[in-house]
Amino acid sequence: MFGFIFPVILVGFGYYLLRRHYKFFKNAIRVPGTITSYTSSVSIDSHGHRSTTYTPIVSFEFDGKQRTVSHPISGPSKPEIGTPVQVGVNPYNIEEARVYSKLWLGIEWGVLGIGLAGLALWIAFICGKL
């Protein structure tokens, strides 16, 4: 049963992420932004190894005001200050802004694809094809 439930959860979650992304950016006003700083977070695993992740902070101008938003993807290397990015702003709530990221979009598609592949394997197994 777990072989069925887990892929279904992945498909549902992937679909939810993609729908949320496309719905937001369909209505959003896209403006140019720039990575201007970053935050860092240090974690220590059970063996005492430290790792640091960096989250880019993006500045952009909208409605005559300078604003900032966090990038959706953190990573192990410091982001390059000055890197241009696209920011989507909700025209009905200008406080809601998101950085457009092809990598994040790829991750969303990956979650959906892994779930669909898992369902296909489960069906093939149930049908005796594996």
Accessible surface in RSA format (square Angstrom, percent):
REM  Atomic radii and reference values for relative SASA: ProtOr
REM  Chains: A
REM  Algorithm: Lee & Richards
REM  Probe-radius: 1.40
REM  Slices: 20
REM RES _ NUM      All-atoms   Total-Side   Main-Chain    Non-polar    All polar
REM                ABS   REL    ABS   REL    ABS   REL    ABS   REL    ABS   REL
RES MET A   1   166.52  86.2 121.37  80.3  45.15 107.5 104.53  88.9  61.99  82.1
RES PHE A   2   150.47  75.3 143.81  89.1   6.66  17.3 145.41  88.2   5.06  14.5
RES GLY A   3    38.72  47.7   0.00   N/A  38.72  47.7  31.24  85.7   7.48  16.8
RES PHE A   4    70.90  35.5  70.90  43.9   0.00   0.0  70.90  43.0   0.00   0.0
RES ILE A   5    74.74  42.5  73.98  55.1   0.75   1.8  74.74  53.8   0.00   0.0
RES PHE A   6    97.07  48.6  97.07  60.1   0.00   0.0  97.07  58.9   0.00   0.0
RES PRO A   7    10.12   7.4   9.96   9.1   0.17   0.6  10.12   8.4   0.00   0.0
RES VAL A   8    62.40  41.1  60.16  54.5   2.25   5.4  60.39  52.5   2.01   5.4
RES ILE A   9   102.75  58.5  96.02  71.5   6.73  16.2 101.60  73.2   1.15   3.1
RES LEU A  10    33.90  18.9  33.90  24.2   0.00   0.0  33.90  23.8   0.00   0.0
RES VAL A  11    32.75  21.5  32.75  29.6   0.00   0.0  32.75  28.5   0.00   0.0
RES GLY A  12    38.22  47.1   0.00   N/A  38.22  47.1  33.38  91.6   4.84  10.8
RES PHE A  13   104.68  52.4  98.66  61.1   6.02  15.7 102.53  62.2   2.15   6.1
RES GLY A  14     0.00   0.0   0.00   N/A   0.00   0.0   0.00   0.0   0.00   0.0
RES TYR A  15   128.25  59.9 128.25  73.0   0.00   0.0  97.65  73.4  30.60  37.7
RES TYR A  16   121.22  56.6 118.66  67.5   2.56   6.7  87.78  66.0  33.44  41.2
RES LEU A  17    13.84   7.7  12.86   9.2   0.98   2.5  12.90   9.1   0.94   2.5
RES LEU A  18    10.76   6.0  10.72   7.7   0.03   0.1  10.76   7.6   0.00   0.0
RES ARG A  19   134.24  56.4 125.60  64.0   8.64  20.6  29.45  40.3 104.78  63.5
RES ARG A  20   108.35  45.5 101.06  51.5   7.29  17.4  30.52  41.7  77.83  47.2
RES HIS A  21    12.55   6.9  10.13   7.0   2.43   6.2   5.85   6.0   6.71   7.8
RES TYR A  22   108.43  50.6 105.81  60.2   2.62   6.8  88.93  66.8  19.50  24.0
RES LYS A  23   128.74  62.8 123.08  75.5   5.66  13.5  77.03  69.3  51.70  55.1
RES PHE A  24    19.30   9.7  10.70   6.6   8.60  22.4  17.98  10.9   1.33   3.8
RES PHE A  25    19.45   9.7   9.10   5.6  10.35  26.9   9.58   5.8   9.86  28.2
RES LYS A  26   174.43  85.1 137.68  84.5  36.75  87.5  91.63  82.5  82.80  88.2
RES ASN A  27    79.69  55.0  66.15  63.9  13.54  32.6  17.37  41.8  62.32  60.2
RES ALA A  28    15.79  14.5   0.01   0.0  15.78  35.9   0.23   0.3  15.56  41.2
RES ILE A  29    76.31  43.4  73.42  54.7   2.89   7.0  76.31  55.0   0.00   0.0
RES ARG A  30   117.72  49.4  90.45  46.1  27.26  64.9  32.56  44.5  85.15  51.6
RES VAL A  31    19.48  12.8  18.70  16.9   0.77   1.9  19.48  16.9   0.00   0.0
RES PRO A  32   103.09  75.1  96.33  87.8   6.76  24.6  96.51  79.7   6.58  40.9
RES GLY A  33     4.52   5.6   0.00   N/A   4.52   5.6   2.81   7.7   1.70   3.8
RES THR A  34    51.91  36.9  51.91  52.6   0.00   0.0  23.80  32.0  28.10  42.5
RES ILE A  35    12.27   7.0  12.11   9.0   0.16   0.4  12.11   8.7   0.16   0.4
RES THR A  36    62.12  44.2  44.44  45.1  17.68  42.1  40.58  54.5  21.54  32.6
RES SER A  37    47.98  40.5  46.15  61.6   1.82   4.2  35.62  75.9  12.35  17.3
RES TYR A  38    76.02  35.5  55.04  31.3  20.98  54.6  31.24  23.5  44.79  55.2
RES THR A  39    74.60  53.1  69.00  70.0   5.60  13.3  61.83  83.0  12.77  19.3
RES SER A  40    69.30  58.6  37.42  49.9  31.89  73.5   4.08   8.7  65.23  91.4
RES SER A  41    68.39  57.8  60.47  80.7   7.92  18.3  35.13  74.8  33.26  46.6
RES VAL A  42    74.08  48.7  43.23  39.1  30.85  74.3  43.23  37.6  30.85  83.7
RES SER A  43    65.26  55.1  59.34  79.2   5.92  13.6  46.94  99.9  18.32  25.7
RES ILE A  44   108.21  61.6  76.67  57.1  31.54  76.0  77.06  55.5  31.14  84.5
RES ASP A  45    73.62  51.6  54.94  54.7  18.68  44.2  43.38 102.1  30.24  30.2
RES SER A  46   114.44  96.7  65.44  87.3  49.00 112.9  59.15 126.0  55.29  77.5
RES HIS A  47   147.94  80.9 115.62  80.4  32.32  82.7  77.25  79.6  70.69  82.3
RES GLY A  48    49.86  61.5   0.00   N/A  49.86  61.5  26.74  73.4  23.12  51.8
RES HIS A  49   120.39  65.8 114.49  79.6   5.90  15.1  83.54  86.1  36.85  42.9
RES ARG A  50   168.41  70.7 137.43  70.1  30.97  73.7  51.09  69.8 117.31  71.1
RES SER A  51    61.95  52.3  55.43  74.0   6.52  15.0  45.57  97.0  16.37  22.9
RES THR A  52    43.13  30.7  33.18  33.6   9.95  23.7  13.11  17.6  30.02  45.4
RES THR A  53    58.05  41.3  57.22  58.0   0.83   2.0  43.84  58.9  14.21  21.5
RES TYR A  54    32.50  15.2  31.04  17.7   1.46   3.8   7.61   5.7  24.89  30.7
RES THR A  55    29.04  20.7  29.04  29.4   0.00   0.0  13.73  18.4  15.31  23.1
RES PRO A  56    13.55   9.9  13.55  12.4   0.00   0.0  13.55  11.2   0.00   0.0
RES ILE A  57    29.23  16.6  29.23  21.8   0.00   0.0  29.23  21.1   0.00   0.0
RES VAL A  58     0.00   0.0   0.00   0.0   0.00   0.0   0.00   0.0   0.00   0.0
RES SER A  59    15.81  13.4  12.86  17.2   2.95   6.8   4.40   9.4  11.41  16.0
RES PHE A  60     5.83   2.9   2.07   1.3   3.76   9.8   5.83   3.5   0.00   0.0
RES GLU A  61   111.11  63.8  98.50  74.5  12.61  30.0  28.12  54.4  82.99  67.8
RES PHE A  62    29.12  14.6  25.40  15.7   3.72   9.7  29.12  17.7   0.00   0.0
RES ASP A  63   101.12  70.8  67.93  67.6  33.19  78.5  17.93  42.2  83.19  83.0
RES GLY A  64    69.34  85.5   0.00   N/A  69.34  85.5  29.95  82.2  39.39  88.2
RES LYS A  65   127.83  62.4 123.47  75.8   4.36  10.4  73.44  66.1  54.40  57.9
RES GLN A  66   123.36  69.0  91.54  66.9  31.82  75.8  55.84 118.9  67.52  51.2
RES ARG A  67    33.35  14.0  26.55  13.5   6.80  16.2  20.41  27.9  12.95   7.8
RES THR A  68    89.64  63.8  63.39  64.3  26.25  62.6  30.99  41.6  58.65  88.7
RES VAL A  69    26.88  17.7  20.00  18.1   6.88  16.6  26.88  23.4   0.00   0.0
RES SER A  70    62.98  53.2  49.77  66.4  13.21  30.4  24.39  51.9  38.59  54.1
RES HIS A  71    29.72  16.2  23.84  16.6   5.88  15.0  10.88  11.2  18.84  21.9
RES PRO A  72    59.32  43.2  24.91  22.7  34.41 125.1  36.98  30.5  22.34 138.8
RES ILE A  73    33.60  19.1  27.30  20.3   6.30  15.2  29.81  21.5   3.79  10.3
RES SER A  74    55.52  46.9  31.53  42.1  24.00  55.3  17.44  37.1  38.08  53.4
RES GLY A  75    21.76  26.8   0.00   N/A  21.76  26.8  18.48  50.7   3.27   7.3
RES PRO A  76   118.33  86.2 100.17  91.3  18.16  66.0 100.29  82.8  18.04 112.1
RES SER A  77    83.98  71.0  73.09  97.5  10.89  25.1  46.00  97.9  37.98  53.2
RES LYS A  78   128.36  62.6 106.09  65.1  22.27  53.0  53.76  48.4  74.60  79.5
RES PRO A  79    22.54  16.4   7.02   6.4  15.52  56.4  16.76  13.8   5.79  36.0
RES GLU A  80   137.00  78.7 124.14  93.9  12.86  30.6  44.92  86.9  92.08  75.2
RES ILE A  81    95.60  54.4  73.92  55.1  21.68  52.2  73.92  53.2  21.68  58.8
RES GLY A  82    42.89  52.9   0.00   N/A  42.89  52.9  24.86  68.2  18.04  40.4
RES THR A  83    49.55  35.2  44.82  45.4   4.73  11.3  42.73  57.4   6.83  10.3
RES PRO A  84   109.08  79.5  95.32  86.9  13.76  50.0  95.34  78.7  13.73  85.3
RES VAL A  85    25.46  16.8  14.72  13.3  10.75  25.9  23.95  20.8   1.51   4.1
RES GLN A  86    76.62  42.8  74.10  54.2   2.52   6.0  30.35  64.6  46.27  35.1
RES VAL A  87     0.06   0.0   0.00   0.0   0.06   0.1   0.06   0.1   0.00   0.0
RES GLY A  88     0.01   0.0   0.00   N/A   0.01   0.0   0.00   0.0   0.01   0.0
RES VAL A  89     0.00   0.0   0.00   0.0   0.00   0.0   0.00   0.0   0.00   0.0
RES ASN A  90    29.96  20.7  28.74  27.8   1.22   2.9   3.37   8.1  26.59  25.7
RES PRO A  91    48.58  35.4  24.65  22.5  23.93  87.0  25.83  21.3  22.76 141.4
RES TYR A  92   194.00  90.6 156.93  89.3  37.07  96.5 116.13  87.3  77.87  96.0
RES ASN A  93    73.75  50.9  68.08  65.8   5.67  13.6  20.98  50.5  52.78  51.0
RES ILE A  94    50.17  28.5  46.34  34.5   3.82   9.2  46.34  33.4   3.82  10.4
RES GLU A  95   137.25  78.8 107.86  81.6  29.40  70.0  55.28 106.9  81.97  66.9
RES GLU A  96    57.40  33.0  50.83  38.5   6.57  15.6  27.50  53.2  29.90  24.4
RES ALA A  97    16.23  14.9   4.09   6.3  12.14  27.6   4.09   5.8  12.14  32.2
RES ARG A  98    58.02  24.4  55.76  28.4   2.25   5.4  32.74  44.7  25.28  15.3
RES VAL A  99     6.08   4.0   0.00   0.0   6.08  14.7   0.00   0.0   6.08  16.5
RES TYR A 100    48.25  22.5  38.71  22.0   9.55  24.8  17.36  13.0  30.89  38.1
RES SER A 101    10.49   8.9   4.36   5.8   6.13  14.1   5.51  11.7   4.98   7.0
RES LYS A 102   160.78  78.4 147.89  90.7  12.89  30.7  91.45  82.3  69.33  73.9
RES LEU A 103   113.70  63.3 103.79  74.3   9.90  24.9 110.01  77.3   3.68   9.9
RES TRP A 104    81.39  32.7  81.39  39.4   0.00   0.0  68.94  36.8  12.45  20.2
RES LEU A 105    25.80  14.4  25.80  18.5   0.00   0.0  25.80  18.1   0.00   0.0
RES GLY A 106    41.00  50.6   0.00   N/A  41.00  50.6  31.79  87.2   9.21  20.6
RES ILE A 107    72.12  41.0  65.09  48.5   7.03  17.0  70.88  51.0   1.25   3.4
RES GLU A 108     4.04   2.3   4.04   3.1   0.00   0.0   0.00   0.0   4.04   3.3
RES TRP A 109   129.53  52.0 125.21  60.6   4.32  10.1 119.27  63.6  10.26  16.6
RES GLY A 110    30.97  38.2   0.00   N/A  30.97  38.2  30.46  83.6   0.51   1.1
RES VAL A 111    29.54  19.4  27.89  25.2   1.66   4.0  28.68  24.9   0.87   2.3
RES LEU A 112    24.35  13.6  24.35  17.4   0.00   0.0  24.35  17.1   0.00   0.0
RES GLY A 113    34.83  43.0   0.00   N/A  34.83  43.0  30.00  82.3   4.83  10.8
RES ILE A 114   115.41  65.7 111.46  83.0   3.95   9.5 113.34  81.6   2.08   5.6
RES GLY A 115     0.10   0.1   0.00   N/A   0.10   0.1   0.10   0.3   0.00   0.0
RES LEU A 116    92.72  51.6  88.41  63.3   4.30  10.8  88.41  62.1   4.30  11.6
RES ALA A 117    53.38  49.1  45.26  69.9   8.12  18.5  52.22  73.5   1.16   3.1
RES GLY A 118    19.01  23.4   0.00   N/A  19.01  23.4  15.94  43.8   3.06   6.9
RES LEU A 119    33.20  18.5  33.20  23.8   0.00   0.0  33.20  23.3   0.00   0.0
RES ALA A 120    59.03  54.3  49.70  76.7   9.33  21.2  54.92  77.3   4.11  10.9
RES LEU A 121   106.38  59.2 105.43  75.4   0.95   2.4 105.71  74.2   0.68   1.8
RES TRP A 122    72.85  29.2  67.32  32.6   5.54  13.0  65.36  34.9   7.49  12.1
RES ILE A 123    93.70  53.3  93.10  69.4   0.61   1.5  93.70  67.5   0.00   0.0
RES ALA A 124    25.98  23.9  21.93  33.8   4.05   9.2  25.78  36.3   0.20   0.5
RES PHE A 125   131.32  65.7 122.99  76.2   8.33  21.7 122.99  74.6   8.33  23.8
RES ILE A 126   106.81  60.8  79.90  59.5  26.92  64.9  82.58  59.5  24.23  65.8
RES CYS A 127    82.28  62.2  51.15  57.0  31.13  73.2  20.53  52.0  61.75  66.6
RES GLY A 128    60.98  75.2   0.00   N/A  60.98  75.2  30.70  84.2  30.28  67.8
RES LYS A 129   162.53  79.3 132.66  81.4  29.87  71.1  80.99  72.9  81.54  86.9
RES LEU A 130   126.89  70.7  74.31  53.2  52.58 132.2 106.39  74.7  20.49  55.2
END  Absolute sums over single chains surface
CHAIN  1 A     8738.2       7040.7       1697.5       5716.7       3021.5
END  Absolute sums over all chains
TOTAL          8738.2       7040.7       1697.5       5716.7       3021.5
